[in-house]
Amino acid sequence: MLNPQRSLSELPKMSAASQVERAVLEEEFNWLLKEEVHAVLKQLQDVLKEASRRFTMPTPGLESQLKQENFILGSSTMDQVKGVLTLQGEALTQADINLKVTKSSQVLHFQFREDKQWKLQQIQDARNHVNQALQLLNSRDESYHFKTGAEVNKLMDAVMLQLTRARNRLTTPASMTLPELATSGLMKMFTPPMPGDVMVNFYINLSKLCLTVYQLHVLPPNTTKNFKPTGSSVLHNPGAMFELNNNRFEVSHVHKVECVVPWLSDTLVFFTISLQLCQQLKDKISVFSSFWKYRPF
């Protein structure tokens, strides 16, 4: 049985120990808010500046500063589609495509008109999200004093949201229906004009620049019974059907070729590093959560 008097005599000691522990916690937590948080923010800024630099846009009048890169599309196993794409930042400035028509083995040649460029929206959006993350970090310079862990977490969550959106834009190409593809501005980019039974699409998937070429055939009017329009997708398979201008089409062949864009690979690595830095800081803050949640301010 416990000695009640002994328990009472120990209470002041326990309380003193608790106060010392709390004082140590407070000192560590203040150091974290004042020093560690800003050290991590500086690291984040450095990494994201490198990511942003990969997306750099040319200054007006100095377009030549942003180098043009040529990428060869095609593979040794499939020679139906070959091409060279010229990428300058977010813009495809030239596309030179050879398509071997499956039925006739005739080779069709298309290239962008000289007055046209195709903006890759995915790259543009990813760049904007990186810049928004940098703006959030820049809004808290070294002189700023964080008062609570919740405030740090709020900033990290906002930065992580922008970084996740940036990464998702590169890893998740937009789904399109076949009629959307057939009527997109991309189909008006080429000389000679694309024939009515060929469609193309460009998109980014992770660090790859992809070209998909669809060959179509017109379905006879009496195919109503078996006609089933296909929904939205990144990549449509042979047999996919759609209707446009009172004509019905079926995809007969699909050719996909791609190439790796090294600076996009770099960018995805920078996103991963940045997200890890944010999460590590949140984890450090959470160690003190029982302390800072009840800290009076």
RORO-358300 format. One record per residue: x, y, z of N, C-alpha, C in turn; chain. Coordinates in steps of 0.1 Angstrom, whole numbers, plus 2048, in hexadecimal, padded with zeros to 3 digits. Layout:
N
  n_px  n_py  n_pz  ca_px  ca_py  ca_pz  c_px  c_py  c_pz  chain
     X     Y     Z      X      Y      Z     X     Y     Z      A
...
//
This chain:
297
  n_px  n_py  n_pz  ca_px  ca_py  ca_pz  c_px  c_py  c_pz  chain
   808   7F4   800    800    800    800   809   80D   800      A
   805   816   7F8    80D    823    7F7   80C   82B   803      A
   817   831   807    817    83A    812   813   848   80D      A
   807   84C   811    801    859    80C   80A   865   80F      A
   811   865   81B    81A    870    81E   826   870   815      A
   82B   865   811    837    864    809   833   869   7FB      A
   827   865   7F6    822    86A    7E9   821   879   7E9      A
   81C   87F   7F3    81A    88D    7F4   828   894   7F4      A
   831   88F   7FB    83E    895    7FC   846   895   7EF      A
   842   88B   7E6    849    88A    7DA   843   893   7CF      A
   837   898   7D2    830    8A0    7C8   838   8AC   7C3      A
   83E   8B4   7CD    846    8C0    7C8   851   8BC   7C0      A
   858   8B1   7C3    863    8AD    7BB   85F   8A9   7AD      A
   854   8A2   7AB    84F    89E    79E   84B   8AB   796      A
   845   8B4   79D    841    8C1    797   84D   8C8   792      A
   858   8C8   79A    864    8CF    796   86B   8C9   78A      A
   86B   8BB   78B    870    8B4    77F   868   8B7   772      A
   85B   8B7   774    853    8BA    769   855   8C8   763      A
   858   8D2   76D    85B    8E0    768   868   8E0   761      A
   872   8D9   766    87F    8D9    75F   87E   8D3   751      A
   876   8C8   750    874    8C1    743   86D   8CB   739      A
   863   8D2   73F    85C    8DB    737   865   8E7   732      A
   86E   8EB   73B    877    8F6    737   880   8F2   72C      A
   885   8E5   72D    88E    8E0    723   886   8DF   716      A
   87A   8DA   717    872    8D8    70B   870   8E6   704      A
   86D   8F0   70C    86A    8FD    707   877   903   700      A
   882   900   706    88F    905    700   892   8FE   6F3      A
   890   8F1   6F2    892    8EA    6E6   888   8EE   6DB      A
   87C   8F0   6E0    871    8F4    6D6   874   902   6D0      A
   878   90B   6D9    87C    919    6D4   887   919   6CA      A
   891   910   6CD    89C    90E    6C4   897   909   6B7      A
   88E   8FF   6B7    889    8FA    6AB   882   904   6A3      A
   879   90C   6A9    872    917    6A2   87B   922   69D      A
   885   925   6A4    88E    930    6A0   898   92C   696      A
   89F   921   698    8AA    91D    690   8A7   912   686      A
   8A2   907   68B    8A1    8FB    683   897   8FE   677      A
   88B   904   67A    881    906    670   887   90F   665      A
   88E   919   668    894    922    65E   89F   91B   656      A
   8A6   912   65C    8B0    90A    655   8AA   901   64B      A
   89E   8FB   64E    897    8F2    645   891   8FA   63A      A
   88B   906   63D    886    90F    633   890   913   629      A
   89C   915   62E    8A7    919    625   8AB   90D   61B      A
   8AB   901   621    8AE    8F5    619   8A3   8F4   60E      A
   897   8F5   612    88B    8F4    609   88D   8FE   5FE      A
   890   90B   601    891    915    5F7   89C   912   5ED      A
   8A7   90D   5F2    8B2    909    5E9   8AF   8FE   5DF      A
   8A8   8F4   5E5    8A4    8E8    5DC   899   8ED   5D2      A
   890   8F5   5D6    885    8F9    5CD   88A   904   5C3      A
   894   90B   5C7    89A    915    5BD   8A0   90D   5B1      A
   8A6   901   5B5    8AC    8F8    5AB   8A1   8F3   5A2      A
   896   8EF   5A8    88B    8E9    5A0   885   8F4   597      A
   884   900   59D    87E    90B    595   887   90F   589      A
   894   90E   58C    89E    911    581   89D   908   575      A
   899   8FB   578    896    8F2    56D   88B   8F6   564      A
   881   8FD   56A    876    902    562   877   910   55C      A
   883   916   55E    885    924    55B   87F   928   54E      A
   878   933   54E    872    939    542   87C   944   53D      A
   87D   945   530    886    950    52A   881   95E   52D      A
   88A   967   52F    885    975    530   881   97A   523      A
   877   983   522    873    989    515   87F   98E   50D      A
   880   98A   501    88B    98F    4F9   897   987   4FA      A
   897   97E   503    8A3    975    505   89F   966   504      A
   896   963   4FB    891    956    4FA   89C   94B   4F8      A
   8A7   94F   4F1    8B1    946    4EE   8B9   941   4FA      A
   8B7   948   506    8BE    944    512   8B9   936   517      A
   8AC   933   514    8A7    926    518   8AA   91C   50E      A
   8B2   913   511    8B8    90A    506   8AD   901   500      A
   8AE   8FF   4F3    8A5    8F5    4ED   8AC   8E7   4EE      A
   8A3   8DE   4F1    8A8    8D0    4F2   8A1   8C7   4E8      A
   8A8   8BF   4E1    8A2    8B6    4D7   8A1   8A8   4DD      A
   896   8A2   4DC    894    894    4E1   88F   88B   4D6      A
   896   880   4D4    892    876    4CA   888   86C   4CF      A
   87D   86B   4C8    872    862    4CC   873   855   4C3      A
   870   84A   4C8    870    83E    4C0   877   833   4C8      A
   876   827   4C3    87C    81B    4CA   881   811   4BF      A
   88A   809   4C3    88F    7FF    4BA   885   7F4   4B7      A
   87B   7F3   4C0    871    7E8    4BE   865   7ED   4B6      A
   863   7FA   4B5    857    7FE    4AE   85B   80B   4A5      A
   85A   809   498    85E    814    490   852   81B   489      A
   846   818   48E    83A    81F    488   83A   82E   48A      A
   83F   832   495    840    841    498   84E   844   49C      A
   854   84E   495    861    854    499   860   863   499      A
   868   869   4A1    867    878    4A1   872   87E   4A9      A
   873   88B   4A7    87C    894    4AF   873   89F   4B4      A
   874   8A1   4C2    86D    8AC    4C8   877   8B6   4CE      A
   874   8C3   4CC    87C    8CD    4D2   875   8D4   4DD      A
   87B   8D3   4E9    875    8D8    4F5   87D   8E4   4FA      A
   876   8EF   4FD    87D    8FB    502   875   8FF   50E      A
   879   8FB   51A    872    8FE    526   865   8F6   526      A
   859   8FD   526    84C    8F7    526   846   8F5   518      A
   84D   8FB   50E    848    8FB    501   84E   8F1   4F7      A
   846   8EA   4F0    84B    8E2    4E5   84C   8EB   4D9      A
   858   8EE   4D5    859    8F8    4CA   85A   8F2   4BD      A
   85C   8E5   4BC    85C    8DE    4AF   859   8CF   4B2      A
   852   8C9   4A9    84F    8BB    4A9   850   8B6   49A      A
   858   8AC   498    85B    8A6    48B   857   898   48C      A
   84C   893   486    847    886    488   845   87E   47B      A
   84A   872   47B    848    869    470   83F   85D   475      A
   834   85B   46E    82B    850    471   829   846   466      A
   82D   83A   468    82B    830    45E   81D   82A   45F      A
   814   82D   455    806    828    456   806   819   455      A
   7FF   813   45E    7FF    805    460   7FA   7FD   454      A
   7EF   802   44E    7EA    7FA    442   7F3   7FB   436      A
   7F7   807   432    7FE    809    426   80D   809   427      A
   813   80A   433    821    80C    435   826   81A   430      A
   81C   822   42C    820    830    427   825   838   433      A
   82F   840   431    834    848    43C   82F   856   43B      A
   828   85B   445    823    869    446   82D   871   44E      A
   82F   87E   44A    838    886    451   831   893   455      A
   832   897   462    82C    8A3    467   836   8AB   46F      A
   834   8B8   46F    83C    8C0    478   834   8CC   47C      A
   838   8D2   488    831    8DE    48C   833   8E9   482      A
   828   8F1   480    82A    8FD    478   834   907   47F      A
   83B   90E   477    845    917    47C   840   922   486      A
   834   925   484    82E    930    48D   827   92A   49A      A
   829   91D   49C    822    917    4A7   82B   911   4B2      A
   827   912   4BE    82E    90A    4C9   823   904   4D2      A
   826   8F9   4D8    81C    8F2    4E0   820   8F3   4EF      A
   818   8FA   4F7    81C    8FB    505   818   8EE   50C      A
   821   8E8   514    81D    8DD    51C   818   8E2   52A      A
   80B   8E1   52B    805    8E7    537   80A   8E1   544      A
   80D   8D4   543    812    8CD    54F   81E   8D4   555      A
   828   8D7   54C    834    8DD    551   831   8EB   556      A
   829   8F2   54F    825    900    553   81F   900   561      A
   815   8F7   563    80F    8F6    570   818   8F2   57B      A
   821   8E8   578    82B    8E3    582   834   8EF   586      A
   838   8F7   57D    841    902    57F   83A   90C   588      A
   82D   90F   585    825    919    58D   824   914   59C      A
   822   907   59E    821    902    5AC   82E   903   5B3      A
   839   900   5AC    846    902    5B3   848   910   5B7      A
   845   91A   5AE    846    928    5B1   83D   92C   5BD      A
   831   926   5BE    828    92A    5C9   82E   924   5D6      A
   834   918   5D6    83B    913    5E2   846   91C   5E6      A
   84E   921   5DC    859    92A    5E0   854   937   5E6      A
   849   93C   5E0    843    949    5E6   83F   947   5F4      A
   839   93B   5F7    835    938    605   841   938   60E      A
   84C   932   60A    859    932    612   85F   940   613      A
   85F   947   608    864    955    609   85D   95E   612      A
   850   95B   615    848    964    61E   84C   963   62C      A
   855   959   62F    85A    957    63D   869   958   63D      A
   86E   964   63D    87D    965    63C   883   963   64A      A
   891   964   64B    898    960    657   894   968   663      A
   88F   974   661    88B    97D    66C   87E   979   672      A
   876   971   66B    869    96D    66F   86A   963   67B      A
   862   966   685    862    95D    691   855   955   691      A
   856   948   690    84B    93F    691   848   93D   6A0      A
   83B   93E   6A3    837    93E    6B1   832   930   6B5      A
   82C   929   6AC    826    91C    6B0   82A   911   6A6      A
   829   905   6AA    82B    8F9    6A1   820   8F9   696      A
   814   8FC   69A    809    8FC    691   80C   906   685      A
   812   911   688    815    91B    67D   81F   915   673      A
   829   90D   679    833    907    670   82C   8FC   667      A
   824   8F4   66E    81D    8EA    667   814   8EF   65C      A
   80E   8FA   65F    805    901    655   80D   904   648      A
   819   90A   64A    822    90E    63F   826   902   638      A
   82B   8F7   63F    82F    8EB    638   824   8E4   630      A
   818   8E4   636    80D    8DE    62E   80A   8E6   621      A
   80B   8F3   622    808    8FC    616   813   8F9   60C      A
   820   8F8   610    82B    8F5    607   829   8E7   601      A
   826   8DE   609    825    8D0    604   819   8CE   5FA      A
   80F   8D6   5FD    803    8D6    5F3   808   8DA   5E5      A
   80F   8E5   5E5    814    8EA    5D8   81E   8E0   5D1      A
   826   8DA   5D9    830    8D0    5D4   829   8C4   5CF      A
   81F   8BF   5D6    818    8B3    5D2   810   8B6   5C5      A
   80A   8C2   5C4    803    8C6    5B8   80D   8C6   5AC      A
   819   8CC   5AF    823    8CD    5A4   827   8BF   59F      A
   82A   8B6   5A9    82E    8A9    5A5   822   8A1   59E      A
   816   8A3   5A3    80B    89C    59C   809   8A1   58E      A
   80C   8AE   58B    80A    8B2    57D   813   8AB   574      A
   81F   8A7   579    829    8A0    570   826   891   570      A
   821   88C   57B    81F    87D    57B   811   879   576      A
   808   882   575    7FA    87F    571   7F6   887   565      A
   7F8   882   559    7F3    889    54D   7E4   88B   54D      A
   7DF   895   546    7D1    898    546   7CA   88D   53D      A
   7BE   889   542    7B6    880    53A   7AE   888   530      A
   7AD   882   524    7A5    889    51A   79C   87F   512      A
   791   884   50E    788    87B    505   78E   87C   4F7      A
   78B   873   4EF    78F    873    4E1   78A   87F   4D9      A
   77D   883   4DB    779    88F    4D4   780   89C   4D9      A
   784   89D   4E6    78C    8A8    4EA   799   8A8   4E4      A
   79F   89C   4E2    7AC    89B    4DB   7AB   8A0   4CD      A
   7A0   89B   4C6    79F    89E    4B8   79D   8AC   4B5      A
   797   8B4   4BF    794    8C2    4BD   79E   8CB   4C4      A
   7A8   8C5   4CA    7B2    8CE    4D1   7BA   8D6   4C8      A
   7C0   8E1   4CD    7C8    8EA    4C5   7D5   8E2   4C0      A
   7D9   8D7   4C6    7E4    8D0    4C2   7E3   8CB   4B3      A
   7D6   8C7   4B0    7D4    8C2    4A2   7D6   8CD   497      A
   7D6   8D9   49B    7D8    8E4    491   7E6   8E9   491      A
   7EF   8E2   497    7FD    8E6    498   806   8E2   48D      A
   801   8D8   485    80A    8D2    47C   809   8D6   46D      A
   814   8D4   466    814    8D6    458   81C   8CA   452      A
   816   8C3   448    808    8C5    443   7FE   8C1   44E      A
   7F2   8C6   44D    7E8    8C3    457   7E6   8B4   459      A
   7E3   8B0   466    7E1    8A2    469   7D5   89D   461      A
   7D6   891   45B    7CA    88B    455   7BF   888   45F      A
   7B3   887   45B    7A8    885    464   7A8   877   46B      A
   7B1   86E   467    7B1    861    46E   7BE   85F   476      A
   7C4   86B   479    7D0    86A    482   7CE   875   48D      A
   7D1   871   49A    7D1    87B    4A5   7DE   879   4AD      A
   7E2   884   4B3    7EE    883    4BB   7EC   88A   4C9      A
   7F4   886   4D3    7F4    88D    4E0   802   88D   4E6      A
   805   898   4EC    812    899    4F3   80F   89B   502      A
   816   894   50B    815    897    519   821   892   521      A
   822   897   52D    82D    893    536   828   888   53F      A
   830   87E   541    82D    873    54B   83A   871   553      A
   83A   875   560    846    875    568   851   87E   561      A
   85C   878   55D    866    880    557   867   87D   548      A
   85C   877   542    85C    874    534   853   87D   52C      A
   857   881   520    84F    888    516   84A   87D   50D      A
   83D   87D   50C    836    872    505   82E   877   4F9      A
   82F   86F   4EE    827    872    4E2   81E   866   4DF      A
   811   868   4DE    808    85D    4DB   802   860   4CD      A
   802   857   4C4    7FC    858    4B7   7F0   84E   4B6      A
   7E5   853   4B2    7D9    84B    4B0   7D5   84A   4A1      A
   7D4   83E   49C    7CF    83C    48F   7C0   838   490      A
   7B7   83E   488    7A9    83B    489   7A3   835   47C      A
   798   82F   47E    790    82C    472   781   830   474      A
   77B   834   469    76D    838    46B   764   82C   46B      A
   75B   82C   475    751    821    476   746   823   46D      A
   741   819   466    735    81A    45D   729   81E   465      A
   71F   825   45F    714    82B    466   70C   820   46D      A
   70C   814   469    703    809    46F   709   803   47B      A
   713   809   481    71A    803    48D   714   808   49A      A
   707   80D   49A    701    813    4A6   700   809   4B1      A
   6FE   7FC   4AE    6FB    7F2    4B8   707   7F0   4C1      A
   713   7F0   4BB    71F    7ED    4C2   727   7F9   4C6      A
   722   805   4C3    729    811    4C5   729   816   4D4      A
   734   817   4DA    734    81B    4E8   740   826   4E9      A
   73C   833   4EB    747    83D    4EC   750   83B   4F8      A
   75D   83D   4F6    766    83B    501   767   848   509      A
   76A   846   516    76B    852    51F   778   859   51E      A
   77C   85F   529    788    867    52A   794   85E   52F      A
   79F   860   529    7AB    858    52C   7B8   85F   528      A
   7C3   85B   52E    7D0    860    52A   7D4   859   51D      A
   7D2   84C   51D    7D6    844    511   7CA   83B   50D      A
   7C5   83D   501    7BA    835    4FC   7BF   829   4F5      A
   7B8   81E   4F6    7BD    811    4F0   7B6   80F   4E2      A
   7BC   806   4DA    7B5    803    4CD   7A7   7FD   4D1      A
   79D   801   4C8    78F    7FD    4CB   787   808   4D2      A
   78E   813   4D7    787    81E    4DD   77F   825   4D2      A
   773   829   4D5    76A    830    4CB   766   83E   4D0      A
   763   846   4C6    75D    853    4C9   756   859   4BD      A
   74E   863   4BF    746    869    4B5   74A   878   4B3      A
   74B   87D   4A7    74F    88B    4A5   749   88F   497      A
   742   89A   497    73C    8A0    48B   734   895   484      A
   72C   88E   48B    723    884    486   72A   878   47F      A
   737   877   482    73E    86B    47D   743   863   48A      A
   743   856   488    748    84E    493   755   847   48F      A
   75E   847   499    76C    843    497   76F   838   4A1      A
   779   830   49D    77E    826    4A6   78E   827   4A5      A
   794   826   4B0    7A3    826    4B0   7A8   818   4AB      A
   7B0   818   4A0    7B4    80B    49B   7C2   808   4A0      A
   7CB   812   4A1    7D9    810    4A6   7DD   81B   4AF      A
   7E5   818   4B9    7EA    822    4C3   7F9   820   4C3      A
   801   82B   4C1    80F    82B    4C2   814   835   4CD      A
   81C   830   4D6    821    839    4E1   830   838   4E1      A
   836   844   4E0    844    845    4E1   848   850   4EB      A
   853   84F   4F2    856    858    4FC   865   859   4FE      A
   869   864   505    878    866    508   879   86C   516      A
   884   86A   51C    886    86F    52A   88C   87E   528      A
   886   887   530    88B    895    531   893   896   53E      A
   8A0   896   53E    8A8    895    54A   8A5   8A0   554      A
   8A2   8AC   550    89F    8B6    55A   892   8B4   561      A
   888   8AD   55B    87C    8A9    562   87F   89F   56D      A
   888   895   56A    88D    88C    574   892   893   580      A
   89B   89D   57E    8A1    8A5    589   896   8AB   591      A
   88C   8B1   58A    881    8B8    591   879   8AF   59A      A
   876   8A3   595    86F    89A    59E   877   896   5AA      A
   884   895   5A9    88D    892    5B4   88C   89D   5BE      A
   88C   8AA   5B9    88C    8B6    5C2   87E   8B6   5C9      A
   873   8B2   5C3    866    8B2    5C9   867   8A8   5D5      A
   86C   89C   5D2    86D    892    5DD   875   896   5E9      A
   881   89C   5E6    889    8A1    5F1   882   8AC   5F9      A
   87B   8B5   5F2    874    8C0    5F9   869   8BB   601      A
   861   8B2   5FC    856    8AC    604   85B   8A5   610      A
   867   89E   60F    86D    897    61B   871   8A1   625      A
   877   8AC   621    87C    8B7    62A   870   8BD   632      A
   865   8BF   62B    859    8C5    631   853   8BB   63C      A
   853   8AE   638    84D    8A4    641   856   8A2   64D      A
   863   8A2   64B    86D    8A1    656   86B   8AC   661      A
   869   8B8   65B    867    8C4    664   85A   8C2   66C      A
   850   8BD   665    843    8BB    66C   844   8B0   677      A
   84C   8A6   674    84E    89B    67E   855   8A1   68A      A
   85F   8AA   688    867    8AF    693   85D   8B8   69C      A
   855   8C0   695    84B    8C8    69C   842   8BF   6A4      A
   83E   8B4   69F    834    8AB    6A5   839   8A5   6B2      A
   847   8A4   6B3    84D    89F    6C0   848   8A8   6CB      A
   847   8B5   6C8    843    8BF    6D3   834   8C2   6D3      A
   82C   8BA   6CC    81E    8BE    6CA   817   8BF   6D7      A
   81A   8B5   6E1    812    8B6    6ED   816   8C3   6F5      A
   822   8C8   6F2    827    8D4    6F9   821   8E1   6F2      A
   823   8E2   6E4    81E    8EF    6DE   80F   8F0   6DD      A
   808   8E5   6DD    7FA    8E7    6DB   7F3   8EE   6E7      A
   7FA   8ED   6F3    7F4    8F3    6FF   7FC   8FF   703      A
   805   903   6FB    80E    90F    6FE   806   91B   6FD      A
   805   924   707    7FC    930    706   803   93B   6FD      A
   7FB   940   6F3    800    94B    6EB   7F5   954   6E9      A
//
